[in-house]
Amino acid sequence: EGMALPQRILFPLEEICMDWQQRQRPGGGLYNLGNTCYINVILQCLTYTPPLANYLLSYEHSRSCQQQGFCMMCTMEAHVRKVLCSPASAILPGAVLRDLKFIGEEFEYGRQENAYEFLRCTLSAMQRACLSTCHDLDISSQETTIVHQIFGGFMKSRVTCLSCQAVVDSYKAFLDVSLDIREASSLITVLEDCVTPKELDQEDCFRCVKCKKKVAASKRVTVHRAPRVLTLCLERADQRTGTKISKFVEYPEYLDLRPYMSDTAGEPLLCSLYAIVVHSGDTCLEGHFLCYTKASNGLWYKMDDEFVGNCDIHTVLGQQAYLLFYAR
């Protein structure tokens, strides 16, 4: 349907297990070695992502890994096993801190950084690890790694000529979605606005192949293929003023993606919230990150560096969330 088929499937979809294969209480907290809370929250959210944890706990990657030196998948495998299988109340994510520069060149040990950027760089580093032995692969095949099969989806952008109604579709893979919350009171209103057709500015004028000239056009963006794990960033840095947007934006425990899909007909596409990241502080350049995650026992926990404590869903849904993680 306008999208190139992969020549090779690197990780079969049917091998992804969305339910925890072992149920237990949560693992330990993570020590903060000075401004490392942005690392800790992402490591915890990834640790409690069921399909990723199932894969990493299976040793499947490390058994066949031939990468020399740093490998983000091997690092994550060792980390998740250490957190979930160690009796310690807190552990040190030493390997991640040691190899910070390999994860993202911009990260500097001891300096406050952004959790969302660390998430993006971590997934990119995991993706590179999955492709380390694959050469000359087409783009579509590269988007069939375990990383893309869990976190990846496709957006469809449809531009419609307002003169003759001709349409042009394009598709783009994504691992996360960043949302503008300046005008929003809830996640639902943000998503509804995202899929509402918008008239293109005159500068962005669309050259219609039928009309053979630049014409007025509208553009609509929809989720064409939903990811198994949907990661949303509620942008809290106002790009115009540089200040932090500190308002509460309501978000549900269960999210139906169907209304935001290219094909809105059919069964609901339900996702369940399993982790959130919260930033506390007056500006985006300072402050503290903590997270709330749902462990394999089905209970929610507040994770604030080395502290791990019980909480309920009402507490989770009342936070000034920065990142939201939903699983199908």
TORLUM-259067 format. One record per residue (C-alpha): residue number from 1; residue in one letter; x, y, z. Coordinates in nm, 2 decimals, decimal comma, padded with zeros to 4 digits. Layout:
<recs>
+-----+---+--------+--------+--------+
!   k ! r !   east !  north !     up !
+-----+---+--------+--------+--------+
! NUM ! a !      X !      Y !      Z !
...
+-----+---+--------+--------+--------+
</recs>
This chain:
<recs>
+-----+---+--------+--------+--------+
!   k ! r !   east !  north !     up !
+-----+---+--------+--------+--------+
!   1 ! e !  00,00 !  00,00 !  00,00 !
!   2 ! g !  00,26 !  00,25 ! -00,12 !
!   3 ! m !  00,52 !  00,12 !  00,13 !
!   4 ! a !  00,82 ! -00,08 !  00,03 !
!   5 ! l !  00,82 ! -00,44 !  00,15 !
!   6 ! p !  01,13 ! -00,55 !  00,34 !
!   7 ! q !  01,36 ! -00,79 !  00,15 !
!   8 ! r !  01,45 ! -00,96 !  00,47 !
!   9 ! i !  01,28 ! -00,99 !  00,82 !
!  10 ! l !  01,55 ! -00,95 !  01,09 !
!  11 ! f !  01,32 ! -01,04 !  01,38 !
!  12 ! p !  00,98 ! -01,21 !  01,32 !
!  13 ! l !  00,68 ! -01,03 !  01,47 !
!  14 ! e !  00,53 ! -01,36 !  01,60 !
!  15 ! e !  00,83 ! -01,41 !  01,83 !
!  16 ! i !  00,75 ! -01,10 !  02,03 !
!  17 ! c !  00,58 ! -01,18 !  02,36 !
!  18 ! m !  00,38 ! -00,89 !  02,50 !
!  19 ! d !  00,30 ! -01,05 !  02,83 !
!  20 ! w !  00,55 ! -01,10 !  03,11 !
!  21 ! q !  00,69 ! -01,46 !  03,10 !
!  22 ! q !  00,78 ! -01,45 !  03,47 !
!  23 ! r !  00,60 ! -01,26 !  03,74 !
!  24 ! q !  00,78 ! -01,11 !  04,04 !
!  25 ! r !  00,81 ! -00,81 !  04,26 !
!  26 ! p !  01,01 ! -00,52 !  04,11 !
!  27 ! g !  01,39 ! -00,51 !  04,10 !
!  28 ! g !  01,61 ! -00,26 !  04,28 !
!  29 ! g !  01,65 !  00,11 !  04,24 !
!  30 ! l !  01,94 !  00,28 !  04,06 !
!  31 ! y !  02,21 !  00,48 !  04,23 !
!  32 ! n !  02,24 !  00,85 !  04,12 !
!  33 ! l !  02,61 !  00,94 !  04,08 !
!  34 ! g !  02,54 !  01,31 !  04,04 !
!  35 ! n !  02,29 !  01,43 !  03,77 !
!  36 ! t !  02,23 !  01,08 !  03,64 !
!  37 ! c !  01,86 !  01,07 !  03,71 !
!  38 ! y !  01,78 !  01,12 !  03,34 !
!  39 ! i !  01,97 !  00,79 !  03,27 !
!  40 ! n !  01,80 !  00,60 !  03,56 !
!  41 ! v !  01,44 !  00,68 !  03,46 !
!  42 ! i !  01,49 !  00,56 !  03,10 !
!  43 ! l !  01,67 !  00,24 !  03,21 !
!  44 ! q !  01,38 !  00,17 !  03,45 !
!  45 ! c !  01,11 !  00,23 !  03,19 !
!  46 ! l !  01,29 !  00,00 !  02,94 !
!  47 ! t !  01,35 ! -00,26 !  03,21 !
!  48 ! y !  00,97 ! -00,28 !  03,27 !
!  49 ! t !  00,88 ! -00,29 !  02,89 !
!  50 ! p !  00,75 ! -00,65 !  02,88 !
!  51 ! p !  00,84 ! -00,75 !  02,52 !
!  52 ! l !  01,19 ! -00,60 !  02,55 !
!  53 ! a !  01,26 ! -00,75 !  02,90 !
!  54 ! n !  01,14 ! -01,09 !  02,78 !
!  55 ! y !  01,38 ! -01,07 !  02,48 !
!  56 ! l !  01,67 ! -00,95 !  02,69 !
!  57 ! l !  01,62 ! -01,21 !  02,96 !
!  58 ! s !  01,63 ! -01,49 !  02,70 !
!  59 ! y !  02,00 ! -01,42 !  02,62 !
!  60 ! e !  01,90 ! -01,44 !  02,25 !
!  61 ! h !  02,11 ! -01,14 !  02,15 !
!  62 ! s !  02,43 ! -01,21 !  02,35 !
!  63 ! r !  02,44 ! -01,58 !  02,24 !
!  64 ! s !  02,49 ! -01,47 !  01,88 !
!  65 ! c !  02,65 ! -01,13 !  01,92 !
!  66 ! q !  02,98 ! -01,09 !  01,73 !
!  67 ! q !  03,03 ! -00,72 !  01,79 !
!  68 ! q !  03,37 ! -00,62 !  01,91 !
!  69 ! g !  03,38 ! -00,36 !  02,19 !
!  70 ! f !  03,07 ! -00,17 !  02,29 !
!  71 ! c !  02,72 ! -00,32 !  02,22 !
!  72 ! m !  02,41 ! -00,15 !  02,35 !
!  73 ! m !  02,20 ! -00,47 !  02,33 !
!  74 ! c !  02,45 ! -00,67 !  02,54 !
!  75 ! t !  02,48 ! -00,38 !  02,79 !
!  76 ! m !  02,09 ! -00,36 !  02,82 !
!  77 ! e !  02,07 ! -00,74 !  02,85 !
!  78 ! a !  02,32 ! -00,74 !  03,14 !
!  79 ! h !  02,15 ! -00,44 !  03,30 !
!  80 ! v !  01,80 ! -00,58 !  03,29 !
!  81 ! r !  01,92 ! -00,92 !  03,43 !
!  82 ! k !  02,10 ! -00,74 !  03,71 !
!  83 ! v !  01,80 ! -00,53 !  03,81 !
!  84 ! l !  01,54 ! -00,80 !  03,79 !
!  85 ! c !  01,74 ! -01,09 !  03,92 !
!  86 ! s !  01,96 ! -00,93 !  04,19 !
!  87 ! p !  01,84 ! -00,93 !  04,55 !
!  88 ! a !  02,00 ! -00,59 !  04,60 !
!  89 ! s !  01,77 ! -00,29 !  04,69 !
!  90 ! a !  01,97 ! -00,07 !  04,45 !
!  91 ! i !  02,23 ! -00,12 !  04,19 !
!  92 ! l !  02,48 !  00,09 !  04,00 !
!  93 ! p !  02,43 !  00,11 !  03,62 !
!  94 ! g !  02,81 !  00,12 !  03,58 !
!  95 ! a !  02,84 ! -00,01 !  03,22 !
!  96 ! v !  02,59 !  00,25 !  03,09 !
!  97 ! l !  02,77 !  00,53 !  03,27 !
!  98 ! r !  03,11 !  00,41 !  03,15 !
!  99 ! d !  03,00 !  00,39 !  02,79 !
! 100 ! l !  02,79 !  00,71 !  02,78 !
! 101 ! k !  02,98 !  00,86 !  02,49 !
! 102 ! f !  02,90 !  00,55 !  02,27 !
! 103 ! i !  02,53 !  00,59 !  02,34 !
! 104 ! g !  02,52 !  00,96 !  02,25 !
! 105 ! e !  02,82 !  01,19 !  02,18 !
! 106 ! e !  02,64 !  01,49 !  02,33 !
! 107 ! f !  02,61 !  01,33 !  02,68 !
! 108 ! e !  02,87 !  01,44 !  02,93 !
! 109 ! y !  02,90 !  01,25 !  03,26 !
! 110 ! g !  02,80 !  01,47 !  03,56 !
! 111 ! r !  02,60 !  01,72 !  03,36 !
! 112 ! q !  02,22 !  01,74 !  03,37 !
! 113 ! e !  02,08 !  01,61 !  03,04 !
! 114 ! n !  01,73 !  01,54 !  02,90 !
! 115 ! a !  01,56 !  01,20 !  02,96 !
! 116 ! y !  01,38 !  01,21 !  02,62 !
! 117 ! e !  01,71 !  01,26 !  02,43 !
! 118 ! f !  01,87 !  00,98 !  02,63 !
! 119 ! l !  01,58 !  00,75 !  02,54 !
! 120 ! r !  01,61 !  00,83 !  02,17 !
! 121 ! c !  01,99 !  00,78 !  02,17 !
! 122 ! t !  01,95 !  00,45 !  02,37 !
! 123 ! l !  01,70 !  00,31 !  02,11 !
! 124 ! s !  01,93 !  00,43 !  01,83 !
! 125 ! a !  02,23 !  00,26 !  01,99 !
! 126 ! m !  02,03 ! -00,06 !  02,03 !
! 127 ! q !  01,92 ! -00,04 !  01,67 !
! 128 ! r !  02,29 !  00,00 !  01,56 !
! 129 ! a !  02,38 ! -00,31 !  01,76 !
! 130 ! c !  02,10 ! -00,51 !  01,59 !
! 131 ! l !  02,24 ! -00,40 !  01,25 !
! 132 ! s !  02,61 ! -00,45 !  01,33 !
! 133 ! t !  02,65 ! -00,76 !  01,12 !
! 134 ! c !  02,40 ! -00,67 !  00,85 !
! 135 ! h !  02,54 ! -00,49 !  00,55 !
! 136 ! d !  02,38 ! -00,34 !  00,24 !
! 137 ! l !  02,03 ! -00,38 !  00,38 !
! 138 ! d !  01,74 ! -00,19 !  00,23 !
! 139 ! i !  01,57 !  00,07 !  00,47 !
! 140 ! s !  01,25 ! -00,14 !  00,50 !
! 141 ! s !  01,46 ! -00,45 !  00,62 !
! 142 ! q !  01,65 ! -00,23 !  00,87 !
! 143 ! e !  01,31 ! -00,14 !  01,02 !
! 144 ! t !  01,24 ! -00,51 !  01,11 !
! 145 ! t !  01,49 ! -00,53 !  01,40 !
! 146 ! i !  01,36 ! -00,62 !  01,75 !
! 147 ! v !  01,38 ! -00,25 !  01,83 !
! 148 ! h !  01,15 ! -00,15 !  01,55 !
! 149 ! q !  00,92 ! -00,45 !  01,59 !
! 150 ! i !  00,86 ! -00,34 !  01,95 !
! 151 ! f !  00,88 !  00,05 !  01,94 !
! 152 ! g !  00,84 !  00,12 !  01,57 !
! 153 ! g !  00,53 !  00,23 !  01,38 !
! 154 ! f !  00,46 !  00,42 !  01,06 !
! 155 ! m !  00,30 !  00,76 !  01,01 !
! 156 ! k !  00,10 !  00,83 !  00,69 !
! 157 ! s !  00,10 !  01,19 !  00,55 !
! 158 ! r ! -00,17 !  01,26 !  00,30 !
! 159 ! v ! -00,16 !  01,59 !  00,11 !
! 160 ! t ! -00,49 !  01,67 ! -00,08 !
! 161 ! c ! -00,52 !  01,92 ! -00,36 !
! 162 ! l ! -00,81 !  02,15 ! -00,27 !
! 163 ! s ! -00,87 !  02,22 ! -00,64 !
! 164 ! c ! -00,91 !  01,87 ! -00,79 !
! 165 ! q ! -00,89 !  01,65 ! -00,47 !
! 166 ! a ! -00,59 !  01,46 ! -00,60 !
! 167 ! v ! -00,39 !  01,30 ! -00,31 !
! 168 ! v ! -00,03 !  01,22 ! -00,25 !
! 169 ! d !  00,06 !  00,98 !  00,03 !
! 170 ! s !  00,40 !  00,94 !  00,20 !
! 171 ! y !  00,51 !  00,71 !  00,49 !
! 172 ! k !  00,76 !  00,76 !  00,77 !
! 173 ! a !  00,88 !  00,51 !  01,03 !
! 174 ! f !  00,89 !  00,63 !  01,40 !
! 175 ! l !  01,01 !  00,50 !  01,73 !
! 176 ! d !  00,84 !  00,77 !  01,94 !
! 177 ! v !  00,60 !  01,06 !  01,89 !
! 178 ! s !  00,66 !  01,41 !  02,02 !
! 179 ! l !  00,34 !  01,62 !  02,10 !
! 180 ! d !  00,29 !  01,99 !  02,13 !
! 181 ! i !  00,08 !  02,05 !  02,45 !
! 182 ! r !  00,07 !  02,43 !  02,46 !
! 183 ! e ! -00,30 !  02,45 !  02,37 !
! 184 ! a ! -00,40 !  02,11 !  02,52 !
! 185 ! s ! -00,57 !  02,00 !  02,84 !
! 186 ! s ! -00,56 !  01,63 !  02,77 !
! 187 ! l ! -00,37 !  01,37 !  02,56 !
! 188 ! i ! -00,70 !  01,30 !  02,37 !
! 189 ! t ! -00,73 !  01,66 !  02,25 !
! 190 ! v ! -00,37 !  01,66 !  02,14 !
! 191 ! l ! -00,41 !  01,34 !  01,94 !
! 192 ! e ! -00,74 !  01,47 !  01,79 !
! 193 ! d ! -00,56 !  01,79 !  01,68 !
! 194 ! c ! -00,28 !  01,58 !  01,53 !
! 195 ! v ! -00,51 !  01,39 !  01,29 !
! 196 ! t ! -00,72 !  01,70 !  01,20 !
! 197 ! p ! -00,64 !  01,81 !  00,84 !
! 198 ! k ! -00,45 !  02,14 !  00,82 !
! 199 ! e ! -00,43 !  02,38 !  00,53 !
! 200 ! l ! -00,08 !  02,43 !  00,41 !
! 201 ! d !  00,07 !  02,77 !  00,42 !
! 202 ! q !  00,12 !  02,95 !  00,08 !
! 203 ! e !  00,50 !  02,90 !  00,13 !
! 204 ! d !  00,45 !  02,53 !  00,16 !
! 205 ! c !  00,24 !  02,53 ! -00,15 !
! 206 ! f !  00,18 !  02,19 ! -00,31 !
! 207 ! r !  00,25 !  02,13 ! -00,68 !
! 208 ! c ! -00,04 !  01,91 ! -00,80 !
! 209 ! v !  00,05 !  01,65 ! -01,06 !
! 210 ! k ! -00,30 !  01,68 ! -01,21 !
! 211 ! c ! -00,34 !  02,06 ! -01,20 !
! 212 ! k !  00,03 !  02,10 ! -01,31 !
! 213 ! k !  00,07 !  02,40 ! -01,09 !
! 214 ! k !  00,11 !  02,51 ! -00,73 !
! 215 ! v ! -00,23 !  02,49 ! -00,55 !
! 216 ! a ! -00,38 !  02,53 ! -00,21 !
! 217 ! a ! -00,37 !  02,20 ! -00,03 !
! 218 ! s ! -00,44 !  02,03 !  00,31 !
! 219 ! k ! -00,23 !  01,78 !  00,49 !
! 220 ! r ! -00,35 !  01,51 !  00,73 !
! 221 ! v ! -00,11 !  01,29 !  00,94 !
! 222 ! t ! -00,24 !  00,96 !  01,08 !
! 223 ! v ! -00,09 !  00,65 !  01,24 !
! 224 ! h ! -00,07 !  00,40 !  00,95 !
! 225 ! r !  00,08 !  00,11 !  01,15 !
! 226 ! a !  00,07 !  00,12 !  01,53 !
! 227 ! p !  00,37 !  00,02 !  01,73 !
! 228 ! r !  00,35 ! -00,26 !  01,99 !
! 229 ! v !  00,49 ! -00,01 !  02,24 !
! 230 ! l !  00,38 !  00,35 !  02,19 !
! 231 ! t !  00,62 !  00,61 !  02,34 !
! 232 ! l !  00,48 !  00,97 !  02,37 !
! 233 ! c !  00,67 !  01,28 !  02,47 !
! 234 ! l !  00,46 !  01,57 !  02,60 !
! 235 ! e !  00,69 !  01,86 !  02,50 !
! 236 ! r !  00,74 !  02,07 !  02,81 !
! 237 ! a !  00,99 !  02,31 !  02,67 !
! 238 ! d !  00,82 !  02,60 !  02,50 !
! 239 ! q !  01,03 !  02,66 !  02,19 !
! 240 ! r !  00,92 !  03,02 !  02,16 !
! 241 ! t !  00,99 !  03,14 !  02,52 !
! 242 ! g !  01,23 !  02,87 !  02,64 !
! 243 ! t !  01,03 !  02,83 !  02,96 !
! 244 ! k !  00,89 !  02,51 !  03,10 !
! 245 ! i !  00,52 !  02,42 !  03,04 !
! 246 ! s !  00,42 !  02,31 !  03,39 !
! 247 ! k !  00,05 !  02,25 !  03,34 !
! 248 ! f ! -00,13 !  01,92 !  03,40 !
! 249 ! v ! -00,23 !  01,73 !  03,08 !
! 250 ! e ! -00,48 !  01,45 !  03,15 !
! 251 ! y ! -00,39 !  01,11 !  03,01 !
! 252 ! p ! -00,58 !  00,78 !  03,03 !
! 253 ! e ! -00,47 !  00,44 !  03,17 !
! 254 ! y ! -00,61 !  00,28 !  02,85 !
! 255 ! l ! -00,58 !  00,44 !  02,51 !
! 256 ! d ! -00,76 !  00,34 !  02,20 !
! 257 ! l ! -00,55 !  00,43 !  01,90 !
! 258 ! r ! -00,82 !  00,34 !  01,64 !
! 259 ! p ! -00,95 !  00,70 !  01,60 !
! 260 ! y ! -00,60 !  00,82 !  01,51 !
! 261 ! m ! -00,53 !  00,55 !  01,25 !
! 262 ! s ! -00,54 !  00,58 !  00,87 !
! 263 ! d ! -00,81 !  00,31 !  00,88 !
! 264 ! t ! -01,05 !  00,41 !  01,16 !
! 265 ! a ! -01,29 !  00,12 !  01,09 !
! 266 ! g ! -01,25 ! -00,21 !  01,28 !
! 267 ! e ! -01,18 ! -00,33 !  01,63 !
! 268 ! p ! -01,05 ! -00,09 !  01,90 !
! 269 ! l ! -00,67 ! -00,08 !  01,92 !
! 270 ! l ! -00,62 ! -00,07 !  02,29 !
! 271 ! c ! -00,30 !  00,02 !  02,46 !
! 272 ! s ! -00,23 !  00,01 !  02,84 !
! 273 ! l ! -00,01 !  00,26 !  03,03 !
! 274 ! y !  00,28 !  00,08 !  03,19 !
! 275 ! a !  00,54 !  00,36 !  03,26 !
! 276 ! i !  00,57 !  00,74 !  03,28 !
! 277 ! v !  00,86 !  00,98 !  03,33 !
! 278 ! v !  00,81 !  01,30 !  03,53 !
! 279 ! h !  01,03 !  01,60 !  03,54 !
! 280 ! s !  01,02 !  01,82 !  03,86 !
! 281 ! g !  01,18 !  02,16 !  03,85 !
! 282 ! d !  01,11 !  02,52 !  03,74 !
! 283 ! t !  01,30 !  02,51 !  03,41 !
! 284 ! c !  01,38 !  02,23 !  03,16 !
! 285 ! l !  01,76 !  02,29 !  03,21 !
! 286 ! e !  01,76 !  02,18 !  03,57 !
! 287 ! g !  01,55 !  01,98 !  03,82 !
! 288 ! h !  01,50 !  01,61 !  03,87 !
! 289 ! f !  01,36 !  01,31 !  03,68 !
! 290 ! l !  01,17 !  01,03 !  03,84 !
! 291 ! c !  00,94 !  00,76 !  03,70 !
! 292 ! y !  00,65 !  00,53 !  03,78 !
! 293 ! t !  00,65 !  00,18 !  03,63 !
! 294 ! k !  00,42 ! -00,12 !  03,64 !
! 295 ! a !  00,61 ! -00,43 !  03,74 !
! 296 ! s !  00,55 ! -00,79 !  03,62 !
! 297 ! n !  00,33 ! -00,85 !  03,93 !
! 298 ! g !  00,08 ! -00,60 !  03,79 !
! 299 ! l !  00,14 ! -00,34 !  04,06 !
! 300 ! w !  00,26 !  00,02 !  04,02 !
! 301 ! y !  00,58 !  00,16 !  04,18 !
! 302 ! k !  00,74 !  00,50 !  04,21 !
! 303 ! m !  01,11 !  00,48 !  04,12 !
! 304 ! d !  01,32 !  00,77 !  04,23 !
! 305 ! d !  01,68 !  00,68 !  04,18 !
! 306 ! e !  01,76 !  00,42 !  04,45 !
! 307 ! f !  01,41 !  00,45 !  04,61 !
! 308 ! v !  01,14 !  00,20 !  04,49 !
! 309 ! g !  00,80 !  00,22 !  04,66 !
! 310 ! n !  00,44 !  00,11 !  04,61 !
! 311 ! c !  00,18 !  00,35 !  04,46 !
! 312 ! d ! -00,16 !  00,33 !  04,30 !
! 313 ! i ! -00,29 !  00,41 !  03,95 !
! 314 ! h ! -00,46 !  00,73 !  04,08 !
! 315 ! t ! -00,12 !  00,87 !  04,19 !
! 316 ! v !  00,02 !  00,77 !  03,85 !
! 317 ! l ! -00,26 !  00,94 !  03,65 !
! 318 ! g ! -00,22 !  01,26 !  03,86 !
! 319 ! q !  00,14 !  01,34 !  03,76 !
! 320 ! q !  00,27 !  01,62 !  03,53 !
! 321 ! a !  00,39 !  01,35 !  03,29 !
! 322 ! y !  00,68 !  01,42 !  03,04 !
! 323 ! l !  00,70 !  01,07 !  02,88 !
! 324 ! l !  00,42 !  00,82 !  02,85 !
! 325 ! f !  00,47 !  00,45 !  02,76 !
! 326 ! y !  00,18 !  00,25 !  02,64 !
! 327 ! a !  00,18 ! -00,12 !  02,54 !
! 328 ! r ! -00,07 ! -00,29 !  02,31 !
+-----+---+--------+--------+--------+
</recs>
